[in-house]
Amino acid sequence: MLVYLLQHAEAKREEEDPSRPLSEKGLQDINRVGSYVSKLDIRPKVIFHSTKLRAKQTAAVLLEYLKPVRGTSEADGLSPLDNPDIWARRLKDMQEDIVVVGHLPHLGRLASLLLCGSPEKSAISFKMAGIVCLKREETGAWSLQWMLIPETVVDDKATGYCDGL
């Protein structure tokens, strides 16, 4: 099983808009990442996202590129300060590849719990609109497969070609 952990794209500041929709840069970043990962033969069954608008919008953009058969689904336990044990337990029973769109510090704590056995360790430094691929081995152990951040994706607008560095 593969799980793709994705920190939401950049949002507007709360002073600018209290609902915190994605900023123009956030939309550009998630579109760039979405376009690139769509060429990697990623086939998640569903994209889960938190209840916050910025995560929902990030998931909606990714939906256009990955087209999971079960679409997107709002899920509890993905807010910034939620306990990562909630999703660690859920993932134990899942067999299908999924995407989880969430927030820091939750995603960092979840990745650390899966990879290191403790949410207090720092295993991965997430970036906005960055995606991390983790694989659950047959033993139940998790391993890091790859990570992609918007800055590593080159977008040649003249040709429409996207490539990683």
ABEGO torsion letter per residue (X at the ends): XBBBBBBBBBBBBAAABAAGBBBAAAAAAAAAAAAAAAAAGBBBABBBBBABAAAAAAAAAAAAAAGBAAEBBBBBGABAABBAAAAAAAAAABABBBBBBBBOAAAAAAAAAAAAGBAABBABBBBBGBBBBBBBBAAGBBBBABBBBAAABBBBAAAGBBBBX
